[in-house]
């Protein structure tokens, strides 16, 4: 999963995962999280 999303050599990463287990965003900032959650709510 790390290499797939371009963070293979990173110390970690943040993933926003939907209810169905699909990765919605990788290392999202606050604005991206708000936009994605706004679509879901």
QUIMOVEN-V245035 format. One line per field, one symbol per residue. ss: DSSP state (A for helix, B for strand, O for the rest). phi: phi as a letter, one per 40 degrees, with the letter a starting at -180 (. if undefined). burial: I if it has 24 or more other ideal C-beta (glycine too) atoms within 12 Angstrom, else O. A space follows every 10 residues. Layout:
ss: ???
phi: ???
burial: ???
//
This chain:
ss: OOOOOOOOOO OOOOBBBOOO OOBBBBOOOA AAAAAAAAAA O
phi: .ccdbgbcbc ciabbcbcdc gcccabfccd cccccccccc c
burial: OOOOOOOOOO OOOOOIOOOO OOOOOOOOOO OOOOOOOOOO O
//
